[in-house]
């Protein structure tokens, strides 16, 4: 499993990755209390077929020349670990469980949580 994203080859982000390629990707959907955190190593990929496959109109806002933009490059992230949290409870129920845990000294059961190593 790998993730790809677009960036400007000469951006500050690209310079940072060139110096330190350990990265974290995070996703959250607060409306459903779902959260994912992925740690991995980033590298740059200049692959025209992948650029064509992943490019969308949204990305064109940053790269008006499209997939032919000379500054456009892909960041490939190969994960080492991923962690997720998933709760079926509403925010009010989660808040109550946390408050209850604080008062009782117990650990709240907030749903599913696991760590995956790749």
MODELLER restraints for C-alpha pairs under 7 A, 6 or more apart:
rsr = mdl.restraints
at = mdl.atoms
rsr.add(forms.Gaussian(group=physical.xy_distance, feature=features.Distance(at['CA:1:A'], at['CA:78:A']), mean=6.97, stdev=0.5))
rsr.add(forms.Gaussian(group=physical.xy_distance, feature=features.Distance(at['CA:2:A'], at['CA:76:A']), mean=6.75, stdev=0.5))
rsr.add(forms.Gaussian(group=physical.xy_distance, feature=features.Distance(at['CA:2:A'], at['CA:77:A']), mean=5.61, stdev=0.5))
rsr.add(forms.Gaussian(group=physical.xy_distance, feature=features.Distance(at['CA:2:A'], at['CA:78:A']), mean=4.87, stdev=0.5))
rsr.add(forms.Gaussian(group=physical.xy_distance, feature=features.Distance(at['CA:2:A'], at['CA:79:A']), mean=6.54, stdev=0.5))
rsr.add(forms.Gaussian(group=physical.xy_distance, feature=features.Distance(at['CA:3:A'], at['CA:76:A']), mean=5.72, stdev=0.5))
rsr.add(forms.Gaussian(group=physical.xy_distance, feature=features.Distance(at['CA:3:A'], at['CA:77:A']), mean=5.12, stdev=0.5))
rsr.add(forms.Gaussian(group=physical.xy_distance, feature=features.Distance(at['CA:3:A'], at['CA:78:A']), mean=6.80, stdev=0.5))
rsr.add(forms.Gaussian(group=physical.xy_distance, feature=features.Distance(at['CA:4:A'], at['CA:74:A']), mean=6.30, stdev=0.5))
rsr.add(forms.Gaussian(group=physical.xy_distance, feature=features.Distance(at['CA:4:A'], at['CA:75:A']), mean=5.48, stdev=0.5))
rsr.add(forms.Gaussian(group=physical.xy_distance, feature=features.Distance(at['CA:4:A'], at['CA:76:A']), mean=4.62, stdev=0.5))
rsr.add(forms.Gaussian(group=physical.xy_distance, feature=features.Distance(at['CA:4:A'], at['CA:77:A']), mean=6.34, stdev=0.5))
rsr.add(forms.Gaussian(group=physical.xy_distance, feature=features.Distance(at['CA:5:A'], at['CA:74:A']), mean=5.51, stdev=0.5))
rsr.add(forms.Gaussian(group=physical.xy_distance, feature=features.Distance(at['CA:5:A'], at['CA:75:A']), mean=5.16, stdev=0.5))
rsr.add(forms.Gaussian(group=physical.xy_distance, feature=features.Distance(at['CA:5:A'], at['CA:76:A']), mean=6.77, stdev=0.5))
rsr.add(forms.Gaussian(group=physical.xy_distance, feature=features.Distance(at['CA:6:A'], at['CA:72:A']), mean=6.78, stdev=0.5))
rsr.add(forms.Gaussian(group=physical.xy_distance, feature=features.Distance(at['CA:6:A'], at['CA:73:A']), mean=5.83, stdev=0.5))
rsr.add(forms.Gaussian(group=physical.xy_distance, feature=features.Distance(at['CA:6:A'], at['CA:74:A']), mean=4.62, stdev=0.5))
rsr.add(forms.Gaussian(group=physical.xy_distance, feature=features.Distance(at['CA:6:A'], at['CA:75:A']), mean=6.04, stdev=0.5))
rsr.add(forms.Gaussian(group=physical.xy_distance, feature=features.Distance(at['CA:7:A'], at['CA:72:A']), mean=6.00, stdev=0.5))
rsr.add(forms.Gaussian(group=physical.xy_distance, feature=features.Distance(at['CA:7:A'], at['CA:73:A']), mean=5.64, stdev=0.5))
rsr.add(forms.Gaussian(group=physical.xy_distance, feature=features.Distance(at['CA:7:A'], at['CA:74:A']), mean=6.24, stdev=0.5))
rsr.add(forms.Gaussian(group=physical.xy_distance, feature=features.Distance(at['CA:7:A'], at['CA:75:A']), mean=6.97, stdev=0.5))
rsr.add(forms.Gaussian(group=physical.xy_distance, feature=features.Distance(at['CA:8:A'], at['CA:71:A']), mean=5.16, stdev=0.5))
rsr.add(forms.Gaussian(group=physical.xy_distance, feature=features.Distance(at['CA:8:A'], at['CA:72:A']), mean=5.11, stdev=0.5))
rsr.add(forms.Gaussian(group=physical.xy_distance, feature=features.Distance(at['CA:8:A'], at['CA:73:A']), mean=6.12, stdev=0.5))
rsr.add(forms.Gaussian(group=physical.xy_distance, feature=features.Distance(at['CA:9:A'], at['CA:71:A']), mean=5.23, stdev=0.5))
rsr.add(forms.Gaussian(group=physical.xy_distance, feature=features.Distance(at['CA:9:A'], at['CA:72:A']), mean=6.05, stdev=0.5))
rsr.add(forms.Gaussian(group=physical.xy_distance, feature=features.Distance(at['CA:9:A'], at['CA:73:A']), mean=5.58, stdev=0.5))
rsr.add(forms.Gaussian(group=physical.xy_distance, feature=features.Distance(at['CA:10:A'], at['CA:71:A']), mean=6.94, stdev=0.5))
rsr.add(forms.Gaussian(group=physical.xy_distance, feature=features.Distance(at['CA:17:A'], at['CA:42:A']), mean=6.85, stdev=0.5))
rsr.add(forms.Gaussian(group=physical.xy_distance, feature=features.Distance(at['CA:21:A'], at['CA:41:A']), mean=5.36, stdev=0.5))
rsr.add(forms.Gaussian(group=physical.xy_distance, feature=features.Distance(at['CA:21:A'], at['CA:42:A']), mean=5.06, stdev=0.5))
rsr.add(forms.Gaussian(group=physical.xy_distance, feature=features.Distance(at['CA:21:A'], at['CA:43:A']), mean=6.95, stdev=0.5))
rsr.add(forms.Gaussian(group=physical.xy_distance, feature=features.Distance(at['CA:22:A'], at['CA:40:A']), mean=5.77, stdev=0.5))
rsr.add(forms.Gaussian(group=physical.xy_distance, feature=features.Distance(at['CA:22:A'], at['CA:41:A']), mean=4.72, stdev=0.5))
rsr.add(forms.Gaussian(group=physical.xy_distance, feature=features.Distance(at['CA:22:A'], at['CA:42:A']), mean=6.44, stdev=0.5))
rsr.add(forms.Gaussian(group=physical.xy_distance, feature=features.Distance(at['CA:23:A'], at['CA:39:A']), mean=5.81, stdev=0.5))
rsr.add(forms.Gaussian(group=physical.xy_distance, feature=features.Distance(at['CA:23:A'], at['CA:40:A']), mean=5.54, stdev=0.5))
rsr.add(forms.Gaussian(group=physical.xy_distance, feature=features.Distance(at['CA:23:A'], at['CA:41:A']), mean=5.93, stdev=0.5))
rsr.add(forms.Gaussian(group=physical.xy_distance, feature=features.Distance(at['CA:23:A'], at['CA:42:A']), mean=6.49, stdev=0.5))
rsr.add(forms.Gaussian(group=physical.xy_distance, feature=features.Distance(at['CA:24:A'], at['CA:37:A']), mean=6.81, stdev=0.5))
rsr.add(forms.Gaussian(group=physical.xy_distance, feature=features.Distance(at['CA:24:A'], at['CA:38:A']), mean=5.49, stdev=0.5))
rsr.add(forms.Gaussian(group=physical.xy_distance, feature=features.Distance(at['CA:24:A'], at['CA:39:A']), mean=4.53, stdev=0.5))
rsr.add(forms.Gaussian(group=physical.xy_distance, feature=features.Distance(at['CA:24:A'], at['CA:40:A']), mean=6.47, stdev=0.5))
rsr.add(forms.Gaussian(group=physical.xy_distance, feature=features.Distance(at['CA:25:A'], at['CA:37:A']), mean=5.77, stdev=0.5))
rsr.add(forms.Gaussian(group=physical.xy_distance, feature=features.Distance(at['CA:25:A'], at['CA:38:A']), mean=5.04, stdev=0.5))
rsr.add(forms.Gaussian(group=physical.xy_distance, feature=features.Distance(at['CA:25:A'], at['CA:39:A']), mean=6.52, stdev=0.5))
rsr.add(forms.Gaussian(group=physical.xy_distance, feature=features.Distance(at['CA:26:A'], at['CA:36:A']), mean=5.67, stdev=0.5))
rsr.add(forms.Gaussian(group=physical.xy_distance, feature=features.Distance(at['CA:26:A'], at['CA:37:A']), mean=4.48, stdev=0.5))
rsr.add(forms.Gaussian(group=physical.xy_distance, feature=features.Distance(at['CA:26:A'], at['CA:38:A']), mean=6.33, stdev=0.5))
rsr.add(forms.Gaussian(group=physical.xy_distance, feature=features.Distance(at['CA:27:A'], at['CA:35:A']), mean=5.71, stdev=0.5))
rsr.add(forms.Gaussian(group=physical.xy_distance, feature=features.Distance(at['CA:27:A'], at['CA:36:A']), mean=5.12, stdev=0.5))
rsr.add(forms.Gaussian(group=physical.xy_distance, feature=features.Distance(at['CA:27:A'], at['CA:37:A']), mean=6.53, stdev=0.5))
rsr.add(forms.Gaussian(group=physical.xy_distance, feature=features.Distance(at['CA:28:A'], at['CA:34:A']), mean=5.86, stdev=0.5))
rsr.add(forms.Gaussian(group=physical.xy_distance, feature=features.Distance(at['CA:28:A'], at['CA:35:A']), mean=4.40, stdev=0.5))
rsr.add(forms.Gaussian(group=physical.xy_distance, feature=features.Distance(at['CA:28:A'], at['CA:36:A']), mean=6.41, stdev=0.5))
rsr.add(forms.Gaussian(group=physical.xy_distance, feature=features.Distance(at['CA:29:A'], at['CA:35:A']), mean=6.32, stdev=0.5))
rsr.add(forms.Gaussian(group=physical.xy_distance, feature=features.Distance(at['CA:33:A'], at['CA:86:A']), mean=5.89, stdev=0.5))
rsr.add(forms.Gaussian(group=physical.xy_distance, feature=features.Distance(at['CA:33:A'], at['CA:87:A']), mean=5.38, stdev=0.5))
rsr.add(forms.Gaussian(group=physical.xy_distance, feature=features.Distance(at['CA:34:A'], at['CA:85:A']), mean=5.72, stdev=0.5))
rsr.add(forms.Gaussian(group=physical.xy_distance, feature=features.Distance(at['CA:34:A'], at['CA:86:A']), mean=4.54, stdev=0.5))
rsr.add(forms.Gaussian(group=physical.xy_distance, feature=features.Distance(at['CA:34:A'], at['CA:87:A']), mean=6.52, stdev=0.5))
rsr.add(forms.Gaussian(group=physical.xy_distance, feature=features.Distance(at['CA:35:A'], at['CA:84:A']), mean=5.59, stdev=0.5))
rsr.add(forms.Gaussian(group=physical.xy_distance, feature=features.Distance(at['CA:35:A'], at['CA:85:A']), mean=5.18, stdev=0.5))
rsr.add(forms.Gaussian(group=physical.xy_distance, feature=features.Distance(at['CA:35:A'], at['CA:86:A']), mean=6.54, stdev=0.5))
rsr.add(forms.Gaussian(group=physical.xy_distance, feature=features.Distance(at['CA:36:A'], at['CA:83:A']), mean=5.75, stdev=0.5))
rsr.add(forms.Gaussian(group=physical.xy_distance, feature=features.Distance(at['CA:36:A'], at['CA:84:A']), mean=4.38, stdev=0.5))
rsr.add(forms.Gaussian(group=physical.xy_distance, feature=features.Distance(at['CA:36:A'], at['CA:85:A']), mean=6.54, stdev=0.5))
rsr.add(forms.Gaussian(group=physical.xy_distance, feature=features.Distance(at['CA:37:A'], at['CA:82:A']), mean=5.62, stdev=0.5))
rsr.add(forms.Gaussian(group=physical.xy_distance, feature=features.Distance(at['CA:37:A'], at['CA:83:A']), mean=5.24, stdev=0.5))
rsr.add(forms.Gaussian(group=physical.xy_distance, feature=features.Distance(at['CA:37:A'], at['CA:84:A']), mean=6.38, stdev=0.5))
rsr.add(forms.Gaussian(group=physical.xy_distance, feature=features.Distance(at['CA:38:A'], at['CA:79:A']), mean=6.39, stdev=0.5))
rsr.add(forms.Gaussian(group=physical.xy_distance, feature=features.Distance(at['CA:38:A'], at['CA:81:A']), mean=5.88, stdev=0.5))
rsr.add(forms.Gaussian(group=physical.xy_distance, feature=features.Distance(at['CA:38:A'], at['CA:82:A']), mean=4.24, stdev=0.5))
rsr.add(forms.Gaussian(group=physical.xy_distance, feature=features.Distance(at['CA:38:A'], at['CA:83:A']), mean=6.43, stdev=0.5))
rsr.add(forms.Gaussian(group=physical.xy_distance, feature=features.Distance(at['CA:39:A'], at['CA:79:A']), mean=5.64, stdev=0.5))
rsr.add(forms.Gaussian(group=physical.xy_distance, feature=features.Distance(at['CA:39:A'], at['CA:80:A']), mean=5.79, stdev=0.5))
rsr.add(forms.Gaussian(group=physical.xy_distance, feature=features.Distance(at['CA:39:A'], at['CA:81:A']), mean=5.34, stdev=0.5))
rsr.add(forms.Gaussian(group=physical.xy_distance, feature=features.Distance(at['CA:39:A'], at['CA:82:A']), mean=6.22, stdev=0.5))
rsr.add(forms.Gaussian(group=physical.xy_distance, feature=features.Distance(at['CA:40:A'], at['CA:77:A']), mean=6.07, stdev=0.5))
rsr.add(forms.Gaussian(group=physical.xy_distance, feature=features.Distance(at['CA:40:A'], at['CA:78:A']), mean=5.36, stdev=0.5))
rsr.add(forms.Gaussian(group=physical.xy_distance, feature=features.Distance(at['CA:40:A'], at['CA:79:A']), mean=3.96, stdev=0.5))
rsr.add(forms.Gaussian(group=physical.xy_distance, feature=features.Distance(at['CA:40:A'], at['CA:80:A']), mean=4.84, stdev=0.5))
rsr.add(forms.Gaussian(group=physical.xy_distance, feature=features.Distance(at['CA:40:A'], at['CA:81:A']), mean=6.82, stdev=0.5))
rsr.add(forms.Gaussian(group=physical.xy_distance, feature=features.Distance(at['CA:41:A'], at['CA:77:A']), mean=5.48, stdev=0.5))
rsr.add(forms.Gaussian(group=physical.xy_distance, feature=features.Distance(at['CA:41:A'], at['CA:78:A']), mean=5.42, stdev=0.5))
rsr.add(forms.Gaussian(group=physical.xy_distance, feature=features.Distance(at['CA:41:A'], at['CA:79:A']), mean=6.50, stdev=0.5))
rsr.add(forms.Gaussian(group=physical.xy_distance, feature=features.Distance(at['CA:42:A'], at['CA:75:A']), mean=6.34, stdev=0.5))
rsr.add(forms.Gaussian(group=physical.xy_distance, feature=features.Distance(at['CA:42:A'], at['CA:76:A']), mean=5.49, stdev=0.5))
rsr.add(forms.Gaussian(group=physical.xy_distance, feature=features.Distance(at['CA:42:A'], at['CA:77:A']), mean=4.42, stdev=0.5))
rsr.add(forms.Gaussian(group=physical.xy_distance, feature=features.Distance(at['CA:42:A'], at['CA:78:A']), mean=6.54, stdev=0.5))
rsr.add(forms.Gaussian(group=physical.xy_distance, feature=features.Distance(at['CA:43:A'], at['CA:75:A']), mean=5.69, stdev=0.5))
rsr.add(forms.Gaussian(group=physical.xy_distance, feature=features.Distance(at['CA:43:A'], at['CA:76:A']), mean=5.31, stdev=0.5))
rsr.add(forms.Gaussian(group=physical.xy_distance, feature=features.Distance(at['CA:43:A'], at['CA:77:A']), mean=6.60, stdev=0.5))
rsr.add(forms.Gaussian(group=physical.xy_distance, feature=features.Distance(at['CA:44:A'], at['CA:73:A']), mean=6.77, stdev=0.5))
rsr.add(forms.Gaussian(group=physical.xy_distance, feature=features.Distance(at['CA:44:A'], at['CA:74:A']), mean=5.68, stdev=0.5))
rsr.add(forms.Gaussian(group=physical.xy_distance, feature=features.Distance(at['CA:44:A'], at['CA:75:A']), mean=4.73, stdev=0.5))
rsr.add(forms.Gaussian(group=physical.xy_distance, feature=features.Distance(at['CA:44:A'], at['CA:76:A']), mean=6.05, stdev=0.5))
rsr.add(forms.Gaussian(group=physical.xy_distance, feature=features.Distance(at['CA:45:A'], at['CA:73:A']), mean=6.41, stdev=0.5))
rsr.add(forms.Gaussian(group=physical.xy_distance, feature=features.Distance(at['CA:45:A'], at['CA:74:A']), mean=5.10, stdev=0.5))
rsr.add(forms.Gaussian(group=physical.xy_distance, feature=features.Distance(at['CA:45:A'], at['CA:75:A']), mean=6.14, stdev=0.5))
rsr.add(forms.Gaussian(group=physical.xy_distance, feature=features.Distance(at['CA:45:A'], at['CA:76:A']), mean=6.51, stdev=0.5))
rsr.add(forms.Gaussian(group=physical.xy_distance, feature=features.Distance(at['CA:46:A'], at['CA:73:A']), mean=5.58, stdev=0.5))
rsr.add(forms.Gaussian(group=physical.xy_distance, feature=features.Distance(at['CA:46:A'], at['CA:74:A']), mean=6.21, stdev=0.5))
rsr.add(forms.Gaussian(group=physical.xy_distance, feature=features.Distance(at['CA:51:A'], at['CA:67:A']), mean=6.14, stdev=0.5))
rsr.add(forms.Gaussian(group=physical.xy_distance, feature=features.Distance(at['CA:52:A'], at['CA:67:A']), mean=6.36, stdev=0.5))
rsr.add(forms.Gaussian(group=physical.xy_distance, feature=features.Distance(at['CA:55:A'], at['CA:67:A']), mean=6.85, stdev=0.5))
rsr.add(forms.Gaussian(group=physical.xy_distance, feature=features.Distance(at['CA:60:A'], at['CA:66:A']), mean=5.68, stdev=0.5))
rsr.add(forms.Gaussian(group=physical.xy_distance, feature=features.Distance(at['CA:63:A'], at['CA:69:A']), mean=6.46, stdev=0.5))
rsr.add(forms.Gaussian(group=physical.xy_distance, feature=features.Distance(at['CA:79:A'], at['CA:118:A']), mean=6.62, stdev=0.5))
rsr.add(forms.Gaussian(group=physical.xy_distance, feature=features.Distance(at['CA:80:A'], at['CA:117:A']), mean=5.87, stdev=0.5))
rsr.add(forms.Gaussian(group=physical.xy_distance, feature=features.Distance(at['CA:80:A'], at['CA:118:A']), mean=5.03, stdev=0.5))
rsr.add(forms.Gaussian(group=physical.xy_distance, feature=features.Distance(at['CA:81:A'], at['CA:115:A']), mean=6.95, stdev=0.5))
rsr.add(forms.Gaussian(group=physical.xy_distance, feature=features.Distance(at['CA:81:A'], at['CA:116:A']), mean=5.50, stdev=0.5))
rsr.add(forms.Gaussian(group=physical.xy_distance, feature=features.Distance(at['CA:81:A'], at['CA:117:A']), mean=4.42, stdev=0.5))
rsr.add(forms.Gaussian(group=physical.xy_distance, feature=features.Distance(at['CA:81:A'], at['CA:118:A']), mean=5.88, stdev=0.5))
rsr.add(forms.Gaussian(group=physical.xy_distance, feature=features.Distance(at['CA:82:A'], at['CA:115:A']), mean=5.66, stdev=0.5))
rsr.add(forms.Gaussian(group=physical.xy_distance, feature=features.Distance(at['CA:82:A'], at['CA:116:A']), mean=5.12, stdev=0.5))
rsr.add(forms.Gaussian(group=physical.xy_distance, feature=features.Distance(at['CA:82:A'], at['CA:117:A']), mean=6.57, stdev=0.5))
rsr.add(forms.Gaussian(group=physical.xy_distance, feature=features.Distance(at['CA:83:A'], at['CA:114:A']), mean=5.72, stdev=0.5))
rsr.add(forms.Gaussian(group=physical.xy_distance, feature=features.Distance(at['CA:83:A'], at['CA:115:A']), mean=4.31, stdev=0.5))
rsr.add(forms.Gaussian(group=physical.xy_distance, feature=features.Distance(at['CA:83:A'], at['CA:116:A']), mean=6.22, stdev=0.5))
rsr.add(forms.Gaussian(group=physical.xy_distance, feature=features.Distance(at['CA:84:A'], at['CA:113:A']), mean=5.52, stdev=0.5))
rsr.add(forms.Gaussian(group=physical.xy_distance, feature=features.Distance(at['CA:84:A'], at['CA:114:A']), mean=5.72, stdev=0.5))
rsr.add(forms.Gaussian(group=physical.xy_distance, feature=features.Distance(at['CA:84:A'], at['CA:115:A']), mean=6.68, stdev=0.5))
rsr.add(forms.Gaussian(group=physical.xy_distance, feature=features.Distance(at['CA:85:A'], at['CA:112:A']), mean=5.65, stdev=0.5))
rsr.add(forms.Gaussian(group=physical.xy_distance, feature=features.Distance(at['CA:85:A'], at['CA:113:A']), mean=4.49, stdev=0.5))
rsr.add(forms.Gaussian(group=physical.xy_distance, feature=features.Distance(at['CA:86:A'], at['CA:111:A']), mean=5.68, stdev=0.5))
rsr.add(forms.Gaussian(group=physical.xy_distance, feature=features.Distance(at['CA:86:A'], at['CA:112:A']), mean=5.02, stdev=0.5))
rsr.add(forms.Gaussian(group=physical.xy_distance, feature=features.Distance(at['CA:86:A'], at['CA:113:A']), mean=6.43, stdev=0.5))
rsr.add(forms.Gaussian(group=physical.xy_distance, feature=features.Distance(at['CA:87:A'], at['CA:110:A']), mean=5.86, stdev=0.5))
rsr.add(forms.Gaussian(group=physical.xy_distance, feature=features.Distance(at['CA:87:A'], at['CA:111:A']), mean=4.30, stdev=0.5))
rsr.add(forms.Gaussian(group=physical.xy_distance, feature=features.Distance(at['CA:87:A'], at['CA:112:A']), mean=6.20, stdev=0.5))
rsr.add(forms.Gaussian(group=physical.xy_distance, feature=features.Distance(at['CA:88:A'], at['CA:111:A']), mean=6.73, stdev=0.5))
rsr.add(forms.Gaussian(group=physical.xy_distance, feature=features.Distance(at['CA:94:A'], at['CA:110:A']), mean=6.40, stdev=0.5))
rsr.add(forms.Gaussian(group=physical.xy_distance, feature=features.Distance(at['CA:97:A'], at['CA:108:A']), mean=5.68, stdev=0.5))
rsr.add(forms.Gaussian(group=physical.xy_distance, feature=features.Distance(at['CA:98:A'], at['CA:108:A']), mean=5.82, stdev=0.5))
rsr.add(forms.Gaussian(group=physical.xy_distance, feature=features.Distance(at['CA:101:A'], at['CA:107:A']), mean=5.58, stdev=0.5))
rsr.add(forms.Gaussian(group=physical.xy_distance, feature=features.Distance(at['CA:101:A'], at['CA:108:A']), mean=5.41, stdev=0.5))
